[in-house]
Structures are given as structure tokens and as C-alpha cells.
Amino acid sequence: MNIYQKPRRAVTEALLMTCNLPTQDLTDDHFEHFFGCGKAESPAGVVGVELHGSAGLLRSLAVAESARGAGLGKRLIQEAERYAAQQGVQDLFLLTNSAAELFMSLGYTAIPRHAAPASIQATNEFSSICPASATLMRKRVAG
């Protein structure tokens, strides 16, 4: 399935809400660093990256229920990692409540929340949206 950059905001937010993922902090700038797959009018999956210098935050991975099990999530993550590395990100972080095993299978490691760089701790997702019980994970994507 084709992966493309900058899926439309409305359809991306609709998929995120269907998957019970937060949208309240997303701005137009965020969507510059989002990827989608499937039809532009109804993507089967999306993922975003927030760039913070040499650190990045992988966020908002969502795959439509009807498209799960086909490896779309992994392909979207790999595209986001490639993009982040091209933008100068060395370490990619994420917070998850339910997908730690998926991310571990892709080389992410769980780390204590206090080990995140200040730029990641300052994000809305880290500081107020994701609960303290969410697992923080990291992967080196460049260097």
C-alpha cells in the first residue's frame, strides 16, 4: 500500500478519534510531518513525527480496524523513522498505553520517563495528554 506525506487533516483526525487517540493538541504544523497510507479520502493508517532537534516524538500511530494485521503500522513506523533521521533526529521517542510489544519488535526500548530529553518532556503529549502510566520508549534512528 502506498505511503504518502501530509494526509489531509480532517480525515487524519477522524481516524485518530476512531482509534481513541488524542487530537486536541494537533496543529497545522504537526500535519507537515504526518504520513498516511491507503486512499487520501479515507486513509487506512497514519502516523506523525514531532521534530525537536536531535530528538523526535513518534505519535498518533493509528490503523483502521478493517486494515489491521496487514503490517501497515510497521510500514508507517519505518517511514516515520526514515523521515526523522533525514531531518536530523538521532533518537525517536514515543509514549504508548497499548502497543509496547509492537514497538519492542521494531527495536524500541522502554526507558524511565525522567530519561527523556527536556524537549520531549515539554511536549503536550508527554506533559499533559498521555497518562503517567504510559510507557516511554526510545530508538536510535541515526548516528
N, C-alpha and C positions, 0 to 999 in steps of 0.2 A: 504494500500500500504506500502511496506517495506521501512523503512528509514535506510540509511547507512551512515557511516562516510567516509570522504575523496573521494568524487566523483572525477572523472578524470578532470584535469584542462581544457583541450581543450573543452570538452562538457559543462562544467560549464560556461566557459567564453562565449561560443556560446549562451547559454540560457540567460545569463545576458545581452548580447548585443541585443538579440531579444526583451528583456523587457526594453531596453533603460536604463540599469543600468551601472555604471562605472566599468571598469576593469583595467584601466591604472595603478593603484597603487597595484594591487594584485601580491603577490609573492608566491613562492612555500610554504613558511611558513604559509601563510594565508590558503592554502588549507588543511593543517593539521587539521583545525578547521571548516571545512565546512561539511554540511550534504546534502544528496540528497535523492530523492525518485523516484521510478519507475525504468526503465531499466538503467543499468550502461552506455550503449552506447548512451542513449538519455534520461536523467532524466526529469521527469515531473515537478520537483521543486528542488530548492536549497536554502540554507541559510548558512551564515557564522557568526562566532563569533571572534572578536579580543579580546584577553585577555590582560588586563593591571592591574595586581594585583587584588585588590578587586573591580575594575570596569571593565566592559566589553562593547564592542560595537557590537550590533547585526547589521549585514549588509547584503546586497545583497540578500534579500528575492525575489525570482523570481519563478513564477509558469507559465508554458506554457499555452498559451491562451486556448488550447484544453482541459486542465485539471482543469481549474478554476471552482469554485463553488462546489468542492467536499471536501473542508476542508483541503486540503493538506498544504496550507500556515499555518494554525493554528497548524497542527501537527508538521510541521517543526519548527515553533517558539517554541513550547513546548519542543521539543527535544533539541533545542539550549539552552533554559533556563535551562533545567535539566543538560546538559553538563557544562554550565557556572558555575552553582552552585557547581558541583563536582570539578571544577578547582579552587574554592575559590572565585569566583565572588560573591559579595553581591548585587551590583546594576548594572543592564544592561541598557545601553543607546542605542538610535537609532535616526537617522535622517530620516525624510520622507517628501516627497512632495505631496504624494497622498493617503497614507494609514493610516492616523491618526485614522480614525474611527475603522478600523480593530484592531489596536494596543490598542486603548482605550477599546475595547470589551474584550481584553485579560489582562486588568489590568495595562496598561501603562498610565502614566500621562504626559501631556505636561508641560515642565518647560522652563524657560528662558535659552538661550544659555550660558549666563555667569555663570549659576549654575552648568555647567558640570565640573567635576574634570579636573585638568590640563592634566592628562594622556589622557583623551578623547579629550580635545581641541587640543592636539598636534597631533592627528591622521590626516592623509592626507584627509580622508573623511570629517572630521569636519573642518579642517583649509583651505582646498582649493577645494575639489571636490564638496561637496554639497553647494548649494547657501545659502546665509544668510537667505533667506525666508523659508528654510526647517524647519519643526517643530522638535524640540528636545524633546524626550520623555524618561522617566525613569520608571523602575520597579525594586522593591526589589525582588531578586530571592533566597536569602539565608539570614539567620540571623534573 
